[in-house]
Amino acid sequence: MTLAGRIHEIVGARAIIKNFLLEDIKVKYRRSVLGFLWSLLNPLLMLIVISAAFATLFAGTRGQYTLHLLATLLPWTCVALSLEGGCRAILNSENYIRQYRFPKLIFPLRTILFAFVELLLSLLALFPIALFLGMKPGPQLAILPYAILLLLIMLVGLAAMASVAVVYFRDAEHLISVFMRAWFYLTPILIPYDAIPEKYQRYFALNPMYHMLELFDAPISRGLMPSTSAILTATIIAALCFVVGLSVFFRLEDDVIFRL
């Protein structure tokens, strides 16, 4: 089956994906007094703690530091949840795979879409707080839906590739966890890009996540439209991750059942 045919098969299974997603939401917030509010309180509390620790240190950086954290930490959390959860998606769904003929890509998709639901809820809930902190509403915010779409496209490819890698090499799960921690500190999140010494900025600019997060950071914390180069670079990165990740996944997915 061609790549387009397999993607069409996934689209045809959207009802299954929807049911899995609703099930994950119910399971996570079952017997929780605050329920969905936890998906909003967690990032808010994280912003408060980190801002209290670092805001004074980076008070002279362009834009407000708390807005910078809001713009970069929320999408990064989505990335971490998608990849760390997605890498085990096939292993955790072994019973479904053995009993039913589902397109196997729906299992990493299940994890990614759940992380994106929380990202969207967090962004909507924290929008009034961002306005209070000084975010400037304007046409630059129109780039955010495109930024979210690019992030989704990139993560589908990466999570799909990670999910089959863990099936073939179980230690990859731990390596991915370590890699995510290192990637976090090598991405201008806690330390804004403008606060990095100029001679080191070019090295941080080689980080693919810098360009992806810039699509969130520029409109939210600085009130600016991201540069054309940032948009193009993020688009190319997302497209490459999507094509390479799905190509690897679809090439190996028929053999996965024998490796579980």
Sequence and secondary structure as in RCSB ss.txt:
>XXXX:A:sequence
MTLAGRIHEIVGARAIIKNFLLEDIKVKYRRSVLGFLWSLLNPLLMLIVISAAFATLFAGTRGQYTLHLLATLLP
WTCVALSLEGGCRAILNSENYIRQYRFPKLIFPLRTILFAFVELLLSLLALFPIALFLGMKPGPQLAILPYAILL
LLIMLVGLAAMASVAVVYFRDAEHLISVFMRAWFYLTPILIPYDAIPEKYQRYFALNPMYHMLELFDAPISRGLM
PSTSAILTATIIAALCFVVGLSVFFRLEDDVIFRL
>XXXX:A:secstr
  HHHHHHHHHHTHHHHHHHHHHHHHHHHTT SSTTHHHHHHHHHHHHHHHHHHTTTTTTSSS HHHHHHHHHHH
HHHHHHHHHHHTTHHHHTHHHHHHS   TTHHHHHHHHHHHHHHHHHHHHHHHHHHHHT   SGGGGGHHHHHHH
HHHHHHHHHHHHHHHHHH TTHHHHHHHHHHHHHHTSSSSS GGGS HHHHHHHTTSHHHHHHHHHHHHHHS   
  HHHHHHHHHHHHHHHHHHHHHHHHHHHHHTTT 
